[in-house]
């Protein structure tokens, strides 16, 4: 086991801002599509509340890592509302806490309510799980990186990948264009690992890395000999992953070794072994639990955490 953990893990856990990785144009396009989906024609309930200026609060009602602020900001900006955050994104929040105040026409506030909550609850759920896994890896003194996968919700990948960063883990490849990953179906179709890597290099050239999913040491060796920069050891037991990675690194010191398949929060620590560079976990963005946050219009003399209670 390594003597100290990877600086990348510590840097992410220490909560930097990731706002500037997001394209303003992409954010605006996404937000407009989300709002159109929620209001394709008439906003009947909006007629009831009108356009009086009001203030609302976003309450975090469950302990966890707050994530998704840029998406909430973009949603309400599109609706001419202003958001003031009271908690830094990436912070671990104990409930019940007012994490943001949103000001604008009440009709616009309520137009954005559900769309914003859908983003922040899901992003915070992912970030909370990711933070726990990052801490587990860090405690092992492991030098590699925990990562997500491409197992994301269609149309929602940007939010989910962003939440991984906020939580303290790597995103892995964002899409099929980010890196060439050759899995079993590619290899079976091409005829062999060597042929698949050779064909991939023709189109990927020198600038695109090639990763090959492998089920044995022999397959991983063939992939490395063919020129793949990364091998993924799929569904290996911890001991087998460790010994296979050691053998591969002895022959190819610059090779990146990833392990994946069936790794959970309970088993992660046993996979944090020497010579393994990446542990990817699909459940980070698949089957995650959203965090509990709510959106309440602030009324004079009422406690927004419980509107039945009158404040003085």
C-alpha positions in Angstrom: 0.0 0.0 0.0 1.3 3.5 -0.9 2.7 5.7 1.9 0.6 8.8 1.0 -2.4 9.5 -1.0 -2.5 11.1 -4.5 -2.4 14.9 -4.5 -5.3 14.9 -7.0 -7.6 13.3 -4.4 -6.6 15.8 -1.7 -7.0 18.8 -4.1 -10.5 17.8 -5.0 -11.5 17.0 -1.5 -10.2 20.4 -0.4 -13.1 22.0 -2.4 -11.8 24.2 -5.2 -14.3 25.9 -7.5 -15.1 24.1 -10.7 -17.4 26.8 -12.2 -15.0 27.7 -15.0 -15.0 24.2 -16.6 -18.6 24.9 -17.7 -19.4 26.6 -21.1 -21.8 29.5 -20.7 -23.3 28.6 -24.1 -23.9 25.0 -23.2 -25.4 26.0 -19.9 -27.8 28.5 -21.5 -28.9 25.9 -24.1 -29.5 23.2 -21.5 -31.5 25.5 -19.2 -33.7 26.6 -22.0 -34.5 23.0 -23.0 -35.3 22.1 -19.4 -37.6 25.1 -19.0 -39.3 24.4 -22.3 -39.8 20.7 -21.2 -41.5 21.9 -18.0 -43.7 24.6 -19.6 -44.4 23.6 -23.2 -47.5 25.8 -23.4 -49.5 27.6 -20.7 -48.3 28.2 -17.1 -51.7 28.0 -15.5 -50.5 28.2 -11.9 -48.5 31.3 -12.8 -51.7 33.1 -13.5 -52.7 32.5 -9.9 -49.6 34.1 -8.3 -48.8 36.9 -10.8 -45.6 39.0 -11.0 -45.2 40.5 -7.6 -41.6 40.6 -6.4 -40.9 38.0 -3.8 -38.0 36.2 -2.2 -37.6 32.4 -1.8 -35.1 30.3 0.1 -33.5 27.0 -0.9 -33.3 24.8 2.2 -31.0 21.8 2.6 -32.9 19.3 4.7 -30.4 16.4 4.6 -26.8 16.2 5.5 -24.4 16.1 2.5 -22.3 17.9 0.0 -23.9 20.9 -1.7 -23.4 20.8 -5.5 -25.0 22.1 -8.7 -24.9 25.9 -8.0 -24.0 26.9 -11.6 -27.0 25.1 -13.0 -29.3 26.7 -10.5 -27.8 30.1 -11.3 -28.3 29.6 -15.0 -31.9 28.5 -14.5 -32.9 31.6 -12.6 -30.8 33.9 -14.7 -32.9 32.8 -17.7 -36.0 33.8 -15.7 -34.6 37.2 -14.6 -34.2 36.2 -11.0 -31.2 36.7 -8.8 -29.6 34.0 -6.6 -27.4 34.6 -3.6 -25.6 31.6 -2.2 -24.9 31.4 1.6 -22.8 28.2 1.4 -19.8 27.5 -0.8 -20.4 24.8 -3.4 -18.7 21.6 -2.2 -19.2 22.3 1.4 -20.6 19.6 3.7 -23.9 21.0 5.1 -25.8 19.9 8.2 -29.6 20.3 8.0 -31.7 22.3 8.2 -29.8 25.2 6.6 -30.8 28.0 4.2 -28.2 27.6 1.4 -29.5 30.2 -1.0 -31.9 33.1 -1.4 -33.6 33.7 -4.8 -35.3 37.0 -5.6 -37.6 37.8 -8.5 -41.2 37.9 -9.8 -43.1 35.1 -8.0 -44.3 33.6 -11.2 -40.7 33.3 -12.4 -39.5 31.9 -9.1 -42.0 29.1 -9.3 -41.2 28.5 -13.0 -37.7 27.7 -11.9 -38.4 25.9 -8.6 -38.7 22.3 -9.8 -36.1 22.5 -12.5 -33.6 24.0 -10.1 -34.4 21.5 -7.4 -34.1 18.6 -9.8 -30.5 19.7 -10.6 -29.3 20.6 -7.1 -30.8 17.5 -5.3 -29.3 15.1 -7.9 -26.0 16.9 -8.1 -25.7 17.0 -4.3 -26.6 13.3 -4.1 -23.8 12.4 -6.4 -21.3 14.7 -4.8 -22.1 13.3 -1.4 -21.5 9.7 -2.5 -18.3 10.8 -4.4 -16.9 12.6 -1.3 -17.4 9.4 0.8 -15.6 7.3 -1.7 -12.8 9.9 -2.1 -12.2 9.8 1.7 -12.1 6.0 1.7 -9.4 6.0 -1.0 -7.5 8.8 0.8 -7.5 6.9 4.1 -5.8 3.9 2.4 -2.9 6.1 1.4 -3.6 5.1 -2.2 -1.9 7.0 -5.1 -4.5 6.4 -7.7 -7.8 8.0 -8.6 -11.5 7.1 -8.0 -13.5 7.9 -11.2 -17.0 7.8 -12.5 -18.0 6.2 -15.8 -20.2 6.9 -18.9 -23.1 5.3 -17.2 -25.1 8.6 -16.9 -28.6 9.8 -17.4 -29.2 10.8 -21.1 -29.3 14.6 -21.4 -28.1 15.1 -17.8 -24.5 14.0 -18.1 -23.0 17.4 -17.8 -24.6 17.9 -14.4 -23.6 14.4 -13.2 -20.0 14.7 -14.3 -19.7 18.1 -12.8 -21.1 16.7 -9.5 -18.3 14.1 -9.5 -15.7 16.8 -9.6 -17.4 18.7 -6.8 -17.5 15.5 -4.8 -13.8 14.9 -5.2 -13.4 12.2 -7.8 -12.4 12.1 -11.5 -15.0 12.2 -14.2 -13.4 9.6 -16.5 -14.0 10.2 -20.3 -16.9 12.5 -20.9 -18.1 10.9 -24.1 -17.1 8.6 -27.0 -15.1 11.4 -28.6 -12.9 12.0 -25.4 -11.0 8.8 -25.5 -11.1 5.5 -27.5 -12.3 2.6 -25.2 -12.4 -0.8 -26.8 -14.8 -3.2 -25.1 -15.7 -6.8 -25.7 -18.0 -6.1 -28.6 -15.4 -4.0 -30.4 -12.8 -6.7 -30.0 -15.1 -9.5 -31.1 -16.1 -7.6 -34.2 -12.5 -6.6 -35.0 -11.3 -10.2 -34.5 -8.6 -9.5 -31.8 -7.3 -7.0 -29.4 -4.3 -6.3 -31.5 -6.4 -5.6 -34.6 -8.8 -3.4 -32.7 -6.0 -1.3 -31.3 -4.3 -1.0 -34.7 -7.6 0.1 -36.4 -8.3 2.6 -33.6 -4.9 4.2 -33.9 -5.6 4.9 -37.6 -8.4 7.3 -36.7 -7.3 8.4 -33.2 -3.7 9.2 -34.1 -1.2 10.4 -31.6 -3.5 12.7 -29.7 -6.3 10.3 -28.6 -5.6 7.7 -25.9 -6.7 4.1 -26.4 -8.1 2.0 -23.5 -8.9 -1.7 -23.8 -11.2 -3.7 -21.5 -9.5 -6.9 -20.5 -10.7 -10.1 -18.7 -7.3 -11.6 -18.1 -3.6 -10.9 -17.8 -3.1 -12.3 -21.3 -5.6 -9.9 -22.8 -4.1 -7.0 -20.9 -0.6 -7.9 -22.1 -1.8 -8.1 -25.7 -3.4 -4.7 -25.4 -0.2 -3.1 -23.9 2.0 -4.8 -26.6 -0.4 -3.4 -29.3 0.1 0.1 -28.0 -2.9 0.8 -25.8 -2.1 3.5 -23.2 -4.7 2.2 -20.7 -5.9 -1.3 -19.8 -9.1 -1.9 -17.8 -9.1 -5.0 -15.7 -12.8 -5.9 -15.7 -14.4 -7.8 -12.8 -11.0 -8.8 -11.2 -10.8 -9.8 -7.5 -8.6 -7.5 -5.5 -5.7 -10.0 -5.2 -5.8 -10.8 -9.0 -6.0 -7.1 -9.9 -2.9 -6.4 -7.7 -0.8 -9.2 -9.1 -1.9 -8.5 -12.7 -1.2 -4.8 -12.4 2.3 -5.5 -10.9 3.2 -7.8 -13.8 2.0 -5.3 -16.4 3.9 -2.4 -14.8 7.1 -4.4 -14.7 6.9 -4.7 -18.5 5.2 -1.4 -19.3 6.0 1.2 -16.5 4.1 4.0 -18.3 1.0 1.9 -18.7 -2.2 3.2 -16.9 -4.0 0.3 -15.1 -7.7 0.8 -14.4 -9.9 -1.7 -12.5 -13.7 -1.7 -12.7 -16.7 -3.9 -12.3 -18.8 -4.6 -9.2 -16.8 -2.3 -6.9 -18.9 -0.8 -4.2 -18.4 1.6 -1.3 -18.0 -1.5 1.0 -15.3 -3.1 -1.2 -13.5 0.0 -2.5 -10.7 -0.1 0.2 -9.6 -3.6 -0.8 -9.0 -2.5 -4.4 -6.8 0.5 -3.4 -3.6 -1.4 -4.1 -0.2 -0.5 -5.6 0.2 -0.4 -9.4 -3.5 0.3 -9.9 -4.0 3.9 -11.2 -7.8 4.2 -11.5 -10.8 2.6 -9.9 -14.0 3.4 -11.9 -17.4 2.9 -10.2 -20.6 3.1 -12.3 -22.9 3.4 -9.3 -21.6 7.0 -8.7 -23.9 8.1 -11.5 -26.3 5.2 -11.7 -28.8 4.5 -9.0 -27.7 7.3 -6.7 -29.9 8.9 -4.1 -30.9 12.5 -4.5 -30.3 14.8 -1.5 -33.3 16.4 0.2 -33.6 20.1 -0.6 -36.7 22.3 -0.8 -37.7 25.7 -2.2 -40.0 28.0 -0.1 -41.3 31.5 -0.7 -40.3 33.6 2.3 -43.2 35.2 4.1 -43.0 37.9 6.8 -43.2 36.4 10.2 -42.9 32.8 9.1 -40.1 30.3 9.6 -39.3 29.0 6.0 -38.1 25.7 7.5 -41.6 25.2 9.0 -44.2 27.7 7.7 -46.7 26.7 10.5 -44.3 28.4 13.0 -44.6 32.1 13.5 -41.3 33.9 14.1 -40.9 37.1 16.2 
